[in-house]
Amino acid sequence: MAVPKRKVSKARRDKRRSSHWKLDVPGLVKCECGAYHLPHRACKACGKYNGREVIAAS
């Protein structure tokens, strides 16, 4: 069974763990109207999805 030879310091341990908590930025796409929205969702600005109006424009 593998056993650590020496204690890992808090600084070294925390450096290793530091890169996992960051969140990814959601990928935004540009609509025909110029507004940004999440992919595979209707645009909130113009109500279009895949070139068709699916939500009444507000």
C-alpha positions as CSV (number, residue, x, y, z in Angstrom):
1,M,0.0,0.0,0.0
2,A,1.4,3.4,-0.9
3,V,2.1,5.7,2.0
4,P,3.3,9.3,1.8
5,K,6.9,9.7,2.8
6,R,6.5,13.2,4.2
7,K,3.7,15.5,5.2
8,V,2.4,17.7,2.4
9,S,2.4,21.4,3.6
10,K,-0.7,23.4,3.6
11,A,0.7,25.8,0.9
12,R,1.6,22.9,-1.4
13,R,-1.8,21.2,-0.9
14,D,-3.7,24.5,-1.5
15,K,-1.8,25.3,-4.6
16,R,-2.8,21.9,-6.1
17,R,-6.5,22.5,-5.2
18,S,-6.7,26.1,-6.3
19,S,-7.5,25.5,-9.9
20,H,-10.7,23.4,-9.5
21,W,-13.1,26.0,-8.0
22,K,-13.2,28.4,-10.9
23,L,-16.4,28.4,-12.9
24,D,-16.4,28.3,-16.7
25,V,-17.9,31.3,-18.6
26,P,-21.0,30.2,-20.5
27,G,-20.6,30.2,-24.3
28,L,-22.7,33.0,-25.7
29,V,-23.7,33.3,-29.3
30,K,-24.8,36.4,-31.3
31,C,-28.4,36.6,-32.5
32,E,-29.5,38.1,-35.8
33,C,-30.6,41.2,-33.9
34,G,-27.1,41.6,-32.5
35,A,-27.9,40.6,-28.9
36,Y,-26.0,37.8,-27.1
37,H,-27.9,34.8,-25.8
38,L,-27.2,31.2,-24.7
39,P,-27.0,28.6,-27.4
40,H,-30.1,26.5,-28.1
41,R,-32.3,29.0,-26.5
42,A,-34.6,31.7,-27.9
43,C,-33.3,35.3,-27.9
44,K,-34.9,37.4,-25.1
45,A,-34.4,40.6,-27.1
46,C,-36.2,39.7,-30.4
47,G,-37.9,36.3,-29.5
48,K,-36.3,34.4,-32.4
49,Y,-34.9,30.9,-32.4
50,N,-33.3,29.3,-35.4
51,G,-34.5,32.2,-37.6
52,R,-38.1,31.9,-36.6
53,E,-40.1,34.0,-34.1
54,V,-41.1,31.6,-31.2
55,I,-41.8,34.2,-28.5
56,A,-43.8,37.4,-29.0
57,A,-41.3,40.3,-29.2
58,S,-41.5,42.5,-26.2
